[in-house]
Amino acid sequence: MIFLTLTERTISENLEQVKDCEACIRGLELRVDLLDADQLDLVYEFPSMVDLPVILTVRKKIDGGEYDGSEEDLLEIYRNALASGYTYFDLDDTINNPALFDQALSRGIKIIRSFHDFEMIPADFISRVRDNYKKEYFIPKAAVAINSTADLYNYFKLCDSLYDIPEKILIGMGSFGFSTRVLTHLTGSLISYTSFNNPNPQLGHISPVKLCQQYRYNQIEDTTNICGIIGNPVMHSKSPELHNSWYSDQQIDYVYLPFQTDNIETFLKLAEFLKIRGLSVTLPFKTEIIEYLDEVDDSVKKIGSCNTVVFQPDSSSRSVLQGFNTDYLGFIKPLHQFMLKKESKLEGKFLAGKKACVIGAGGASRSVIFGLLKYGAEVDLYNRTIDKAEQVARDFGIKAFELKDLQIAPEYDIVVQTSSAGMGELAEIDPSHGYRFSGKEIAYDIIYTPEKTKFLARAEESGASILNGVDMLIKQAEYQHQYFTKGKITAKS
Ligand code: ATR
C-alpha cells in the first residue's frame, strides 16, 4: 500500500498534498514532529478531515525525527489522540508504555513498533523485528540503511525469513535500497512510504505519483516480470521512464527499476533471487559483465561491451545469461531512418560507398564503429590520444589518426562525434574544430545533453544535416525492450 508521509509544517499545506495524489495512495502518515507548534490542536481533528487511514507519528530526534520534547509530553499527544480516529500509532521501540498500548489496542488502533538505523543493517535486525512483533499485537517496522549491493541482497533474504509475520513494514533506505520501496510484494512490507518533499533519488525517496504512475506499484504482483538497469551512478537514468511507459502502453505485466550497483557478482545472485528477467547495463559495468555471461552474441564479442542481459529460464535452478549489445543498433537506426527518410527494417549494407569519420576512441566509439562497418561504411578513426585510437583501429581493421589531422582530412559523408568533449564541463569544446565541413555531411553527435553541441552547431551552420544522441538513447532501449519481452531468445555463442 502506498502511504504518503506528510512532512509540511501546517495541516492545511499537508491537506493540499493529499489532494495532489489521492488516487494513488491508500493511507497517510502525519508526522507531528514536523508540524509547527500551533498546529497541535488540529492533529486531533486531522483523521476526520481526510478519507484515508492515518498513521500518527511523533518521531524523536534520536530516532531521526524532529521532536525534542519530553517523553511524557510525547505520550500525552498519543493519549489525546486516542479518540481522534487514527488507524495506526507509530511508536519507536525505545518507547515502552503498556498502558498506552492497551488503551490504543482496545480502541482498535494498530500499533506500529518501529526502529530506524541510518547507518547500516544492524546485526540484531531479525531479533528486533521479532521482538517488536510481540505475539501479533504489534506491526513491526524497520527502516535501515542499505549501503551496497551485498546489503541489498542480504536485506531481501532477511525480509524473506520474516515471512511468518503477516503484517510488517520493512524499508531499505538510500539509493542502493530503492528497489525495496517498489518491490514490497517481495519484502512483505505492508506499506511503501512516499513523500513529496524528499523525492531525492540519491536517498531512495520517491513521490507517490511516480511510484503509482511510472512504476505502476498498485498493479505489481507475484507474477510481475522484473527488469532493471545496473550502473553506478544510475538513479538519474532515463531508462526506467522509457521502459515502464512501454509496459504501461502495451499493458504487460512488467516493471523496470534502477539498481544502484557496486558489485556485479553479488548483483547477479540477487537477480536470481528476485527472478529478474532482463537487465540494462550501464557504466562502469558494460565490459566487466561479459565474464559472467553464459552466451554472448557477435556484437558483444567484437565491441567488447554488453548493455543488455536476458535471463533465460533453464531446466536447472539457474537461468542462462545471454548478453547483447543494442548500443550499436540504437546508433545505426536513427541514421538509417534519416537516410531512408522512412521507418523500415535494418537490413543490407545501406552505408556501402559512404566514408565515415569517427571522433573519439572510448567505449561508445567501439559500438559506433561496429555499426558503421556492419552496414557497409568505410571508417576512419580520430582521437586526441593516438595510441588509444590505434588500438581500437587494430581491433576493427580501420585507420587511426590524431585529432589534429582533421585539418587535412578528406571530405566525409558522415562525421560521428563519440567523445565526451561537448557535454558537462566540456560543453564548450568542439573536438572536430579542425575539420572543414563541406555542408553535405551528416553530422551525428551521440551526446544528447545539450541537445545541440558546439560540434553540431558548427556543422549545421555549414549546411550539414545534424543528428543528436536522443534517438540513439531511445532506440537502444527499444531494442532492449524487445529482448526483455520476447519469448524465447537464442544468442549465438
Ligand atoms: P566513453 O566510454 O563514454 O566513450 P571514455 O572511454 O572515457 O568514454 O572516452 C572518452 C573519449 O573522449 C576519449 O576518446 C577521449 O580522448 P582521449 O583518448 O584522448 O582521452 C575523448 N576526450 C575527452 N576529452 C576530450 C577533449 N577535451 N578533446 C578531445 N577528446 C576528448
Boltz pocket constraint, residues with backbone or C-beta under 6 A from the ligand:
constraints:
  - pocket:
      binder: B
      contacts: [[A, 359], [A, 360], [A, 361], [A, 362], [A, 363], [A, 364], [A, 365], [A, 383], [A, 384], [A, 385], [A, 388], [A, 403], [A, 418], [A, 419], [A, 420], [A, 421], [A, 426], [A, 429], [A, 431]]
      max_distance: 6.0
